[in-house]
Amino acid sequence: MSDTKTPTPGAAPAASYYQRHIFFCLNERPNGEACCGQHGAQAAFERCKVLVKEGGLSGPGMVRVNKAGCLDRCAGAPVAVVYPEGVWYTYVDASDIEEIFHSHLQNGRVVERLLLPPDVGH
């Protein structure tokens, strides 16, 4: 028998293991179609990981930086999404990643200028 408790219907969920997740689309399309992998997504992911670690925000109860496959928002490439807020970003360079880190991941403030418009999809 497991020690894991089944949640009571209607009960508030247990606290999340991480306060926030940021997922970076690192998808690459071999057929030449637009994709995040063609727009510096790997470097952005790596920069964000460094910032989170150096900022003392890595680990349980804090921030997790994750790789993702296609997030199906290719027209806005490159893209990243922060959960639990569900905030979608597009970015250009390391300074944009630093702004997302300092404003959103560190202080919970959305970076309005980097928001991916909701109608931008595949």
C-alpha positions as a Markdown table, in Angstrom:
| # | Residue | x | y | z |
|---|---|---|---|---|
| 1 | Met | 0.0 | 0.0 | 0.0 |
| 2 | Ser | 1.3 | 3.5 | -0.9 |
| 3 | Asp | 1.8 | 6.3 | 1.5 |
| 4 | Thr | 0.5 | 8.7 | -1.2 |
| 5 | Lys | -2.8 | 10.3 | -0.3 |
| 6 | Thr | -5.5 | 10.6 | -2.9 |
| 7 | Pro | -6.6 | 14.2 | -3.1 |
| 8 | Thr | -10.1 | 15.0 | -1.8 |
| 9 | Pro | -12.4 | 16.2 | -4.6 |
| 10 | Gly | -12.7 | 20.0 | -4.4 |
| 11 | Ala | -9.7 | 20.3 | -2.0 |
| 12 | Ala | -7.0 | 22.8 | -2.8 |
| 13 | Pro | -4.0 | 21.1 | -4.5 |
| 14 | Ala | -0.8 | 20.6 | -2.5 |
| 15 | Ala | 1.9 | 23.2 | -2.9 |
| 16 | Ser | 3.8 | 22.8 | -6.1 |
| 17 | Tyr | 7.3 | 21.3 | -6.0 |
| 18 | Tyr | 8.6 | 24.4 | -7.8 |
| 19 | Gln | 7.2 | 27.9 | -7.5 |
| 20 | Arg | 7.7 | 28.5 | -11.2 |
| 21 | His | 8.7 | 26.6 | -14.3 |
| 22 | Ile | 10.0 | 28.2 | -17.5 |
| 23 | Phe | 10.0 | 26.1 | -20.6 |
| 24 | Phe | 12.1 | 27.0 | -23.6 |
| 25 | Cys | 11.0 | 25.6 | -26.9 |
| 26 | Leu | 14.2 | 24.1 | -28.4 |
| 27 | Asn | 12.5 | 22.4 | -31.4 |
| 28 | Glu | 14.4 | 22.2 | -34.7 |
| 29 | Arg | 12.7 | 21.4 | -37.9 |
| 30 | Pro | 14.9 | 19.6 | -40.4 |
| 31 | Asn | 12.7 | 20.6 | -43.4 |
| 32 | Gly | 13.7 | 24.3 | -43.1 |
| 33 | Glu | 10.4 | 25.5 | -41.6 |
| 34 | Ala | 10.6 | 28.3 | -39.0 |
| 35 | Cys | 11.4 | 27.0 | -35.5 |
| 36 | Cys | 12.7 | 28.2 | -32.2 |
| 37 | Gly | 16.0 | 26.2 | -32.6 |
| 38 | Gln | 16.9 | 28.6 | -35.5 |
| 39 | His | 16.6 | 31.6 | -33.2 |
| 40 | Gly | 19.1 | 31.1 | -30.4 |
| 41 | Ala | 16.8 | 29.1 | -28.2 |
| 42 | Gln | 19.5 | 26.9 | -26.8 |
| 43 | Ala | 21.7 | 29.8 | -25.8 |
| 44 | Ala | 18.7 | 31.5 | -24.1 |
| 45 | Phe | 17.9 | 28.3 | -22.2 |
| 46 | Glu | 21.5 | 28.0 | -21.1 |
| 47 | Arg | 21.7 | 31.7 | -20.1 |
| 48 | Cys | 18.5 | 31.4 | -18.0 |
| 49 | Lys | 19.8 | 28.3 | -16.2 |
| 50 | Val | 22.9 | 30.2 | -15.3 |
| 51 | Leu | 20.9 | 33.2 | -14.0 |
| 52 | Val | 18.6 | 31.0 | -11.9 |
| 53 | Lys | 21.6 | 29.2 | -10.4 |
| 54 | Glu | 23.7 | 32.3 | -9.8 |
| 55 | Gly | 20.6 | 34.1 | -8.4 |
| 56 | Gly | 20.1 | 31.3 | -5.8 |
| 57 | Leu | 16.7 | 30.4 | -7.2 |
| 58 | Ser | 17.3 | 26.8 | -8.3 |
| 59 | Gly | 15.9 | 23.9 | -6.4 |
| 60 | Pro | 12.7 | 22.8 | -4.8 |
| 61 | Gly | 10.3 | 25.6 | -3.9 |
| 62 | Met | 11.9 | 27.9 | -6.4 |
| 63 | Val | 12.5 | 28.0 | -10.2 |
| 64 | Arg | 13.0 | 25.1 | -12.7 |
| 65 | Val | 14.3 | 25.9 | -16.2 |
| 66 | Asn | 13.2 | 23.2 | -18.6 |
| 67 | Lys | 13.8 | 22.3 | -22.3 |
| 68 | Ala | 10.7 | 21.7 | -24.3 |
| 69 | Gly | 9.9 | 20.3 | -27.8 |
| 70 | Cys | 7.6 | 22.2 | -30.1 |
| 71 | Leu | 5.2 | 24.4 | -28.1 |
| 72 | Asp | 3.2 | 25.1 | -31.3 |
| 73 | Arg | 3.7 | 28.8 | -31.3 |
| 74 | Cys | 6.3 | 28.7 | -34.1 |
| 75 | Ala | 5.2 | 32.0 | -35.7 |
| 76 | Gly | 6.5 | 33.9 | -32.6 |
| 77 | Ala | 9.8 | 32.0 | -32.4 |
| 78 | Pro | 11.7 | 31.9 | -30.2 |
| 79 | Val | 9.3 | 31.3 | -27.4 |
| 80 | Ala | 9.3 | 30.4 | -23.7 |
| 81 | Val | 6.4 | 30.0 | -21.2 |
| 82 | Val | 6.3 | 30.5 | -17.5 |
| 83 | Tyr | 4.0 | 28.4 | -15.3 |
| 84 | Pro | 1.9 | 28.4 | -13.2 |
| 85 | Glu | 1.0 | 31.8 | -14.6 |
| 86 | Gly | 0.9 | 30.6 | -18.2 |
| 87 | Val | 2.8 | 33.7 | -19.5 |
| 88 | Trp | 4.2 | 33.3 | -23.0 |
| 89 | Tyr | 7.3 | 35.3 | -24.0 |
| 90 | Thr | 9.2 | 35.9 | -27.2 |
| 91 | Tyr | 12.7 | 37.2 | -26.9 |
| 92 | Val | 15.6 | 38.4 | -29.1 |
| 93 | Asp | 18.8 | 38.1 | -27.0 |
| 94 | Ala | 20.5 | 37.5 | -23.7 |
| 95 | Ser | 19.3 | 40.9 | -22.3 |
| 96 | Asp | 15.7 | 39.9 | -22.9 |
| 97 | Ile | 16.4 | 36.6 | -20.9 |
| 98 | Glu | 18.0 | 38.6 | -18.2 |
| 99 | Glu | 14.9 | 40.9 | -18.0 |
| 100 | Ile | 12.5 | 37.9 | -17.8 |
| 101 | Phe | 14.7 | 36.4 | -15.1 |
| 102 | His | 15.0 | 39.6 | -13.0 |
| 103 | Ser | 11.4 | 40.8 | -13.4 |
| 104 | His | 9.3 | 37.6 | -13.6 |
| 105 | Leu | 11.3 | 34.7 | -12.2 |
| 106 | Gln | 12.8 | 36.7 | -9.4 |
| 107 | Asn | 10.1 | 39.2 | -8.6 |
| 108 | Gly | 6.9 | 37.9 | -10.1 |
| 109 | Arg | 6.4 | 40.9 | -12.5 |
| 110 | Val | 5.4 | 40.1 | -16.1 |
| 111 | Val | 7.6 | 41.7 | -18.8 |
| 112 | Glu | 4.9 | 43.2 | -20.8 |
| 113 | Arg | 7.1 | 44.2 | -23.8 |
| 114 | Leu | 8.1 | 40.6 | -24.4 |
| 115 | Leu | 4.7 | 39.0 | -24.2 |
| 116 | Leu | 3.8 | 36.8 | -27.2 |
| 117 | Pro | 0.5 | 38.0 | -28.6 |
| 118 | Pro | -2.3 | 35.5 | -27.9 |
| 119 | Asp | -3.2 | 35.1 | -31.6 |
| 120 | Val | 0.3 | 34.1 | -32.6 |
| 121 | Gly | 0.4 | 30.4 | -33.2 |
| 122 | His | 1.8 | 27.8 | -35.6 |
